[in-house]
């Protein structure tokens, strides 16, 4: 049996996700986008039960899934959803001195995530969890259209 494509191409897929997050946040590098992405994923994870967090992780591609569960303190109590100002502060609390998260950090990561997962499966799951969970990752259609970028397509083939 072959390695499933999601795992075989995990590095390229994760790089696309990080580039999408960088571009949506208008940051110059993916290194600058890293703490923003970690902050948003951690903020969402902290508002889910363990069972829901694992169900969410199963929707994610391998690289994003690994980042979502990394350094997870499963004993930490579940937090309630909060307003954008407090959420941004929470996102920026990840390595605060090295965190370049812009005001639109939450939306930027939501755009990147939606570009890299099955949005239908994501929406089905989120609606089962709560209205707040759905709104956390909601991006309107116009914003998604505007976020399309013109990066060159990179195609790599294995030598057989």
Secondary structure, DSSP 4 states (H G I P E B T S, - for coil): -PPPHHHHTHHHHHHHHHHHHHHHHT-S-HHHHHHHHHHHHHHHHTTS-HHHHHHHHHHS-HHHHHHHHTT--TTSPPPPP--HHHHHHHHHTTTGGG----TTHHHHHHHHHHHHS-HHHHHHHHHHH-HHHHHHH---HHHHHHT---PPP-------
